[in-house]
Amino acid sequence: MVKSKTAKSIKTMDELVEKAGASLVPIKEGQMIDAEIIKVGKNKILVNAFDLNTGFIPEKEFSSDILDLKPGDKIPAFVISAENEEGKVVLSLKRASKERYLRNLDESFKGEKILKVRVKQANRGGLIVEYGNIEGFLPVSQLNSEHYPKVGDQKDKILERLRKLINSSLEVKVITLEPESQKVIFSEKEAGDKILEEKIKQFKIGQEVTGVITGIVDFGIFVNLGNIEGLVHISEISWDKVDNIKNLFKPGDRIKAQIIDTNNNRISLSIKRTQSDPWAEKIKNYKIGKSIKGQITKITPYGAFAKLEDGVNGMFHVSELSEMKDKENIKLNDLLEVGKEYKFVINNIEPQAHKIGLSWPKKKTKSK
């Protein structure tokens, strides 16, 4: 007896169960399934859904990768209808793509997944970017140092620099995700950079380096160290107070600096720590418990400030009044007067913060 060719082509229920596995349940509207392409037409694509049903994707539900599809390809599809009038499953590639992109956004937001986005537009606040068919925003503050516009607060120049990034591809991480309001905010800084991490490993805390200033902003200066960039915060530029950085430096200047931090894929630098601290030199003979004279320069609700010598000030904290048992309910204004000189005792020295704490001299008790 000759076996029928048709019989050979019919799969047993066991084979179907093995192939479909846990999916051998009625296909439900709204779920994602893997479908196998049977035929790609101009108006629709025929697919095989788990060998259990035939489905199709109407033209309006095609996705951008339609030209790459061919019979035999397996693709994720979104179920629009589990069964139409003809008993076929109606699917969408467009919706499937969006679901896949949303899933990836969620994974990036919850974990460390890095995504690639395309820059679509630019404004003074940042970049409008696309991830698949989903738009999001990348603020200026979340750009890495390579793309950050180092032009201070000049809004027109910021926009000019940002526009140069249009159509470029950036690696980012999701830092805000609100699907209901379709709000997605990306960060290039948070995405990190494996290459940058390797470069940073070459530097050690305390190491002195030289570099060229590439940009000056209100909060500091950017310095090119060869194959990586660092930042000198305004507080680390000089031991003296700095009001306007541009009066001290300009782009192209070569400077010497010290590495003070390498956390979060950033190199923080200090110019002032490559120089001796004049304040530390002045107070090297100051000792805790030593008596010292100071001229009151300012009285505030929390304490009084006294000039001990040029460039060195101390503070008599209001809490010191509680130690003066012989002067109950006394106030700072009752005890001290701006412009007058008084005798104090040094009770605390904080070299890093340039702070000296003062107390009132204790009265000597007469011996009996």
N, C-alpha and C positions, 0 to 999 in steps of 0.2 A: 504494500500500500504506500502510495506516494504522499508525503506530508505536504500539506498546503503551505505556500509561501506566506499566506496571510496569517496562518497560525503562528509562524515564527516571529512575526512582527508584533504580535499581541503580547504585552507584558503581563505577568501574573500579578495578583494583588500583593503578594509578598514583595515583589520588586518595587511596586509603587510605594508601599509602606516604607521600605528601606530608603528609597530616594527622597520621599517627602518628610519622613521622620515626624517630628513634633508638629509639622505644618499640615499633617493630614487631618485637617479640621476645616469646616466651611470657611472660605475666604471671606474676610470681613471688610466692610467699607472703612477706609481710614488707615489701614495697615500697610506696611511696606513688605513687598515680596520680591524674590528673585525670579525674573522671567527670562525665558530663552527665546531669542529672536528666531522667528520662522521665515518671515518675509518683510522686507522694507519697501513700502510703496510711497507714492507721492502724497496720498491723503491719509494713509494710516499704516501702522506697523502691526503685523500679526505676531503674537507671542504664545508660547506654551507655558502655562502656569502649573508647575509641579507634575506635569503629565496628567493632571486631573481635569483641566479645563482649558479651553482656548480663550485667549483674551486679545484685545487690540488697544492700540494707543492712537487716538484721533490726532489729526494734524495740529490742532490748537494746543495739544499737550506735549508736542515735541520739545526737546531741549536743544541747546546749542551744539551738543556733540552728535547730532543726528547723522551727519555725514560720515562719521567714523564707524557706524554700526553696520553689521553684516550678519547673515544667517548663522546661527550657532553661538553668537555672543550671548553671555548672560549679563543682565543689567538689573539694578534695583529699580523698582517701579512702585508708585503709590496707587492704591486701589480707590478709584472714584466711585465705582459701582460694582458690587459683587456679582451681579447678574442683570444684564439688560433684557429687552424683549426677546432677543434671539438666544438668550441663555449664555451670553459671553461676558467675561470680565472686562470692564472698562478701566484702563490704567492711564497714569500720567507720568511722563519722564520729568516734566517741568516741576511738578510738585515733589517728586522724589528727590530732585536735585536740591530744592529748597530745604526739605527735611534733612537731607544729608549735611547740608551746610549749617543748618541750625544745630544739628547734633555735634558737629565739629566745633562750633562756637561755644557750645555748652562745655565741651571737654576742655577747650582752651581756657575758659573762665574758671573752671573748677580745678584744673591741674596745670601742667607745664607744656601743654601742646602748643607748638608754634605754627602759625598760619601765614600764608602769603596773600597779600592784598595788592590791588592795583590802584594807584592814585588817580582819581577821576577829576577832582577840582581842588582849588586852593582858595582860602580866604585868610584874613589877618589872624584868625584864631587857630588855624590849623588846616588839616587836609580832609576832604571828603574821599573816602576810599571804598572800593568794591571787593566783597568776598563772594565770588559766584554771582548770584543775582541779589545779594543783600548789601545794602549801603551802611556804612558806619563812619564814625568821626575819629580822627587821630589828632589830638591837640598838639600845639607847638611844644608845650612843656613835656610831652611824651615822646618826642623825637630823640634819637641818640645823638651823641656829640658830632658825628659825621654830618648829619643832616640839619642840625639845629642852626637857625639863622643868627649868626653872631654879629648882630648889628645894633645892639642895644634896644631902645624902645622906638626906633624909627619904623613906623608902621608900613610905610610905602616900600622900604627896602626889605622888610620881613616878607611882605607879600611877593615881592620880586624874586626872592630866594626860594620861597615855597612853590611858586609856579614852575620852577625848573624841575620839580619832582613829579609833575603831571605825566602820567602814563608809565611811570617807573613802578617796579615791584618792590615791596618792602616786607620784611619778616616781622610779625607782630604777635602780641598776645592780647586776649580780651580781658579788660579790667572792669567793664560795666556791661551787663547783659539784661535787658528788659524786653523780652519778646512781645509782650502785650502792647507796649508803646512803640515797638520796633526801634528801640534805642540801643545801639551798640557802640561802645567806645574802646578803641584799641590803643596799645602802647608799644612803641618800638623799643623803648628802654627796657620794659619788663620782659620782652622776648629774650633779651640777653644776646650774647654772641660768643659761640664756642671759640672762634678764632681770637676774639678780644680777651677771653678768659686766659688763653695760652699766653698772649702777649703780656697781660698783667702779671703773670707768674714770674716774669723776668725782673720785676721790681720788688724791693723790700722796704718795709717801714724804716724810716731814718736815712735812707739812701739819698745822696745829693745828686741831682741831675741838672743838665742844661737843656734849654729848649727855646723855641721861637714863638713869640706871641702871635696867635692867629686871629684873635677877636677880643674885644673889650665890651662888657655889658655892665649894667649897674651893680650887679652883685659880685663881679669878679672878672678874671681874665682867663681865656683859654690858651693853653700852651701846647705846641706840637713837640713831642719828645722823640721824634724820628718816625716811628711807625704806629704811634698811639698818641692820644690827646689827654691832657690833664687839666684840672681847673684849680686856680688859686682864688679862694673866696676872699672877698674884700677884707674880712677880719684877719686874714693871714698875709696881707701884703706888707704891712709895716707895724712896728711897735707903737708908732704914733697914730693918731686918729686920721683916717683917710676920708675926705669928703668927696673928692672927684678923682677917680682912677685915671682918667684921660689926661690929667695934669702931670701924671708921673710916668705913664707908659703910652706907647703907640704900637699898632700892629707892625710886626717885623723886628721889634726889639728882641735881642737875645738876653735871656735871664738865667740866673741860677736859682734853684729851688730844692726843697727837701720833700720827699714822699712822706705824707703823714697818715694816709689811709688808702686802702685798695678794695674796700667792700663794695658790693652791688655793681660790679663791673665798671667802677669809676676809679680814677686816680685823683686823689686830693693832694694838692701841693701847698707848700708854705714858702714864701720868700723871706719873711721876717725871721724864721728859725735858722736860716743860714747865717744870721748875724747875731752878735751878742746882744742880750737884752739890757738896754741902758738902765731900766728900772731895777733889775736884779743887781746890777753893779752898785747902784746908789744905796740899796738897802742891805748890802752884805754884812754890815756891822749891826744891823737891827736884830735884837734878840727878844724872845718872849719873856715878859717880866721886867723888861728894861723901861725906865722912866723916860719920857720924851715930851717936848713941848710942841703944841700945835695951835695954829691960828684958825678959828672957826670961819669957814667960807659959806656954809649953807646949813640951814636947819629944816628938816622935813618931819612929817608925822612919825616916821620909823627910825629916825636917827639924825645925828649931826656929823657933817664932814669937816675935817680939819686938815689944813696944809701943814705937812711935817717938814718939807723942803721942796724946792722946785721939782715938779714932776712926780712927787710922792705925796699921796693923801691917805688919811686914815678915817675910819668911821667909828663913832661912838654910838652903838645901837641903843634904842630906847629901852630894851630889856635890861640894860645895865643899871637902870634906875632902881630896879627892885632889890639890887644888892646894897643900896645905900639906906640902911635901916634908920640912920639918924635924920633922914630927910624924907619922911613919909608924904605921899601924895604930891611930891614935887614933879614939875614938868620940865621938859628940855629948855623951854624958853625962860624958865625961872633960874635955871642953872647956868646956861650958856648964852653968849651974845655974839652975833656975827661981827667979825673984825677984831675980836679980843683973843688973846693968847692964853692958853691954859696948860696945866701939866696933866699928862695922861700916863697910863701904863699900857704897853703892848701886850695884848692877850691872844693874838692870833695873826699868823702870816700865811697868805695863800699866794705863792709865787706865780703860778700859772694864771690866776685870775687878777693878779696885781692888786690884791686886797690886803689891808692891814686893819685888824680889829683893835679898838681901844677901850679901855675901862678907866674908871675913876680911881685915883690912888687911894688905897685903904689907909685909914687913920691908924697911926701907931698907938697901941694901948700902953698906958703907963704901968710899969711893973710895981707890984706892991712891996 
